[in-house]
Amino acid sequence: MYGGDVAVFDRFARLYDAVMPRADPETLARGLDRATRPIERVVDVGGGPGRAGRELDAAWRLVVDPAAGMLRRARRHGLQPVRGDGARLPLAAASVDAVLVTDALHHIPDQRGVIEEAARVLRPGGVFLVREFDPETIRGRWLARSESLVGFDSVFHDPDALAAAVADTELTASVVERGFAYTVVGVKRTESEQPKSSERELGV
């Protein structure tokens, strides 16, 4: 689970929509446009009340979050809520078209597990979209210090470090947008794009 941050978000759930801005649909679209398949099944990991998921016109939208209060609000927004951990998704392999983690990865202790799970559950051509904050920027340094002061266990990464971690899976990674808030996208390679066994042995 997300450790000590969960209780804070549970208490904050009733006020969350009132004080947090909506996810930007244009920012989401720029990342999701990297997919090479239709986006019909979406998982919003650490999605709280579904800020990102409810901005998408997808037939099936699931929110996975450990905070029960947040999930109650996601249900009210018409999303399918599941209480769980983004590093252990209750989904079959190659079963969804997009996995979103917006403004939440820094709260998750097992970030590597989230990336690997996204790669596992995505269908070929599907997209993993992460919206995060760059701790190397002035505002990013301020945010990291502020979250530490209020007791969050946040761990931030710059866009290149996150893209490298995403690329260390079955996903082809790219930085779509840079700045204080940035977007990294990983696209699940198709079978023809997977490296051959001889290439893997040579480290190609």
C-alpha positions in Angstrom: 0.0 0.0 0.0 1.0 3.7 0.1 2.1 3.8 3.7 1.5 6.8 5.9 0.1 9.0 3.1 -3.1 7.0 2.8 -4.6 8.2 6.1 -4.1 11.8 5.1 -5.8 11.4 1.7 -8.7 9.5 3.4 -9.3 12.4 5.7 -8.9 14.9 2.8 -11.3 13.1 0.4 -14.4 15.2 1.0 -12.5 18.4 0.2 -10.3 17.0 -2.5 -12.4 17.9 -5.5 -13.1 21.4 -4.2 -9.4 22.4 -3.7 -7.6 20.4 -6.5 -7.8 21.5 -10.1 -9.2 19.1 -12.7 -6.7 17.1 -14.7 -5.9 18.8 -18.0 -7.5 16.9 -20.8 -5.1 18.4 -23.4 -2.1 17.2 -21.4 -3.6 13.7 -21.1 -4.4 13.7 -24.8 -0.8 14.6 -25.8 0.4 11.5 -23.9 -2.3 9.1 -24.9 -1.8 10.1 -28.6 1.4 8.0 -28.4 -0.7 4.8 -28.2 -0.9 2.8 -31.4 -4.2 1.2 -30.4 -7.7 2.6 -29.4 -8.0 3.6 -25.8 -11.1 1.8 -24.5 -10.0 0.3 -21.2 -8.2 2.7 -18.8 -6.8 2.2 -15.3 -6.2 5.3 -13.1 -3.6 4.2 -10.5 -3.5 6.3 -7.3 -6.3 8.1 -9.0 -8.1 9.2 -5.8 -11.6 10.4 -6.9 -10.6 9.8 -10.6 -9.3 13.2 -11.6 -7.7 11.8 -14.7 -10.0 9.0 -15.5 -13.1 11.0 -15.6 -11.6 13.4 -18.2 -11.4 10.5 -20.7 -14.1 9.2 -23.0 -13.3 5.5 -22.5 -15.8 2.7 -22.3 -14.2 1.2 -19.2 -12.5 3.3 -16.5 -11.1 1.8 -13.3 -9.6 3.7 -10.4 -7.2 1.8 -8.1 -6.4 3.6 -4.9 -5.8 2.5 -1.2 -7.8 5.4 0.3 -11.4 4.2 0.7 -12.7 7.8 1.1 -11.3 8.7 -2.3 -12.8 5.7 -3.9 -16.3 6.6 -2.7 -15.9 9.9 -4.5 -14.7 8.1 -7.7 -17.8 5.9 -7.6 -20.0 9.1 -7.4 -18.2 10.3 -10.6 -19.3 7.1 -12.4 -15.9 5.3 -12.3 -15.3 1.8 -11.2 -13.3 1.9 -7.9 -11.0 -0.8 -6.5 -9.2 -0.5 -3.3 -5.7 -1.7 -4.0 -2.0 -1.1 -4.7 -0.7 0.1 -8.0 2.3 -2.3 -7.6 -0.1 -5.3 -7.5 -2.9 -4.6 -9.9 -5.9 -7.0 -9.8 -5.9 -7.3 -13.6 -4.9 -9.9 -16.1 -1.8 -9.5 -18.3 -2.4 -7.5 -21.6 -5.9 -6.5 -20.5 -6.0 -2.7 -20.7 -5.1 0.1 -23.2 -3.9 2.8 -20.9 -2.5 3.1 -17.3 -2.5 6.6 -15.8 -0.5 7.8 -12.8 -1.2 11.5 -12.4 0.4 13.5 -9.6 0.6 10.4 -7.5 3.7 8.3 -8.2 5.8 10.2 -5.7 3.4 9.0 -2.9 3.9 5.3 -3.8 6.7 3.4 -2.0 7.1 0.7 -4.7 7.4 2.9 -7.8 9.4 0.2 -9.7 6.5 -2.2 -9.0 4.0 0.3 -10.5 6.0 0.6 -13.7 6.4 -3.1 -14.0 2.7 -3.7 -13.4 1.8 -1.1 -16.0 4.0 -3.0 -18.5 2.4 -6.3 -17.6 -1.3 -5.2 -17.9 -1.0 -3.1 -21.0 -1.9 -4.5 -24.4 0.6 -4.1 -27.2 0.4 -0.6 -28.4 -1.1 0.6 -25.1 0.3 3.5 -23.2 1.6 4.2 -19.6 1.2 7.9 -18.8 2.9 9.4 -15.8 2.3 13.1 -14.8 4.8 14.1 -12.1 6.8 17.0 -10.7 10.5 17.7 -11.4 12.5 18.0 -8.1 15.3 19.8 -10.1 13.1 22.8 -10.7 12.6 25.6 -8.1 9.0 24.9 -7.6 9.8 21.2 -7.5 12.3 21.6 -4.7 9.7 23.7 -2.8 7.1 21.0 -3.3 9.4 18.2 -2.1 10.3 20.2 1.0 6.7 21.0 1.7 5.5 17.5 1.4 8.3 16.3 3.8 7.3 18.9 6.3 3.6 17.8 6.4 4.8 14.2 6.9 4.4 12.7 3.4 6.9 10.0 2.5 7.2 11.4 -1.1 10.0 10.4 -3.4 10.4 12.5 -6.6 12.4 11.8 -9.8 13.4 14.1 -12.6 11.9 13.2 -16.1 15.0 11.6 -17.5 15.4 9.3 -14.5 11.7 8.3 -14.7 11.9 7.7 -18.5 15.0 5.5 -18.0 13.1 3.4 -15.4 10.1 3.1 -17.8 12.4 2.1 -20.7 13.9 -0.7 -18.5 10.7 -2.7 -19.2 8.7 -3.8 -22.2 7.8 -0.1 -22.8 9.4 2.4 -25.2 9.7 5.6 -23.2 9.7 9.3 -24.0 9.4 12.6 -22.2 6.4 14.3 -23.7 6.5 17.5 -21.7 9.1 19.0 -19.4 8.9 21.7 -16.6 7.8 21.7 -13.0 5.0 19.4 -14.0 6.2 16.9 -16.7 4.8 13.9 -18.6 6.6 10.7 -19.3 5.0 8.1 -21.5 5.8 4.4 -22.2 4.3 2.5 -25.1 4.0 -1.3 -24.9 6.0 -2.7 -27.7 4.2 -5.1 -30.1 5.6 -8.6 -30.7 7.4 -7.5 -33.9 9.1 -4.7 -31.9 10.4 -6.9 -29.1 14.2 -7.6 -29.3 15.1 -11.1 -30.5 16.7 -13.4 -28.0 20.1 -13.0 -29.6 19.8 -9.2 -29.4 19.0 -9.4 -25.7 22.0 -11.6 -25.1 24.2 -9.0 -26.8 22.6 -6.2 -24.9 21.3 -4.5 -28.1 
